Amino acid sequence: MADTPYIPPKVWQWQQGNGGKFANINRPVSGATHEKELPIGKHPLQLYSLGTPNGQKVTIMLEELLALGIKEAEYDAWLINIGEGDQFGSGFVDINPNSKIPALVDRSGKEPIRVFESGSILTYLAEKFSAFLPTTQPERAETLSWLFWQMGSAPFAGGGFGHFYAYAPEKYEYPINRFAMETKRQLDVLDKRLANNKYVAGDNYTIADIAIWPWYGALVKGWLYDAAEFLSVHEYKNVIRWADEVYARPAVQRGRRVNRLQGDPAQQVRERHDASDIN
Ligand SMILES: N[C@@H](CCC(=O)N[C@@H](CS)C(=O)NCC(=O)O)C(=O)O
């Protein structure tokens, strides 16, 4: 416990610059901070994103669709650098009032259609191109259940565990314990599911795998928060088996590189406007 216990004031006040990694971009209000139009490329689908786990879900999906030979899934992927506040530009806020990547605009029809929230984007693309989302039950329900499981769970693994273990200005025992326990519980949920199923929703690779892999696949591969040893990820053998199988897919490796600003510079494809940008 800290030397001086924190006593919340009667009314919470915003303390700017609290020392955390995201102190300069986090605010208690929503909306645009500056005028900035979004660029528009030549393809039907315009993606505005960054190669974080949430961003990778969509670029992996688009690369999987292209790998199936669906040319209408061609896309421009523009970089939204959240560390520099691009998510608060007026054009981005128009397509996602929540100011978070990823956001997509489908310009293939008469009127542009905006789609935000990665789970919503995956579902939109799966329905538009009839791929990676089963049309019959119970497979469809199972896929959507795991897709929504990811949306509800990852904030505890990322915003909770990842934030306090890797990004907070100091190490605080209470939140690290609480969120490490929850993250391990989630990994155990997945491990038990994958003990008897090839993919998360059953026999087939679906948008549930595409949503879950960039978070939980990356955790067991040791790519997130330098936490593989701390979380004893070797315990989750079935998750590791599945993570390796998903990673072996060429579309996953391609999608993972798009809008990437971290790691090996040779693997970073900051913007993607053509398949050859990744080759
Ligand atoms: N539930 C959202 C989460 C999106 C999200 O948290 N995006 C982060 C990057 S991984 C972001 O844009 N953060 C910028 C900010 O919070 O200002 C989704 O799945 O799309």
The ligand as an SDF file (V2000), in Angstrom:
LIG
                    3D

 20 19  0  0  0  0  0  0  0  0999 V2000
  -13.4660   -1.1230  -28.5810 N   0  0  0  0  0  0  0  0  0  0  0  0
  -12.6470   -0.4370  -29.5420 C   0  0  0  0  0  0  0  0  0  0  0  0
  -11.3120   -0.1220  -28.9270 C   0  0  0  0  0  0  0  0  0  0  0  0
  -10.4740    0.7400  -29.8230 C   0  0  0  0  0  0  0  0  0  0  0  0
   -9.2670    1.3160  -29.0960 C   0  0  0  0  0  0  0  0  0  0  0  0
   -9.1700    1.2360  -27.8410 O   0  0  0  0  0  0  0  0  0  0  0  0
   -8.3410    1.9200  -29.8440 N   0  0  0  0  0  0  0  0  0  0  0  0
   -7.1830    2.5410  -29.2450 C   0  0  0  0  0  0  0  0  0  0  0  0
   -5.8980    2.0030  -29.8570 C   0  0  0  0  0  0  0  0  0  0  0  0
   -5.7410    0.2660  -29.6410 S   0  0  0  0  0  0  0  0  0  0  0  0
   -7.2000    4.0360  -29.5260 C   0  0  0  0  0  0  0  0  0  0  0  0
   -7.5000    4.4460  -30.6240 O   0  0  0  0  0  0  0  0  0  0  0  0
   -6.8490    4.8610  -28.5340 N   0  0  0  0  0  0  0  0  0  0  0  0
   -6.7470    6.2770  -28.7060 C   0  0  0  0  0  0  0  0  0  0  0  0
   -7.3160    7.0490  -27.5560 C   0  0  0  0  0  0  0  0  0  0  0  0
   -7.8010    6.4110  -26.6060 O   0  0  0  0  0  0  0  0  0  0  0  0
   -7.2690    8.2670  -27.5990 O   0  0  0  0  0  0  0  0  0  0  0  0
  -12.4960   -1.3050  -30.7890 C   0  0  0  0  0  0  0  0  0  0  0  0
  -12.4770   -2.5390  -30.6310 O   0  0  0  0  0  0  0  0  0  0  0  0
  -12.4310   -0.7670  -31.8920 O   0  0  0  0  0  0  0  0  0  0  0  0
  1  2  1  0
  2  3  1  0
  2 18  1  0
  3  4  1  0
  4  5  1  0
  5  6  2  0
  5  7  1  0
  7  8  1  0
  8  9  1  0
  8 11  1  0
  9 10  1  0
 11 12  2  0
 11 13  1  0
 13 14  1  0
 14 15  1  0
 15 16  2  0
 15 17  1  0
 18 19  2  0
 18 20  1  0
M  END
$$$$
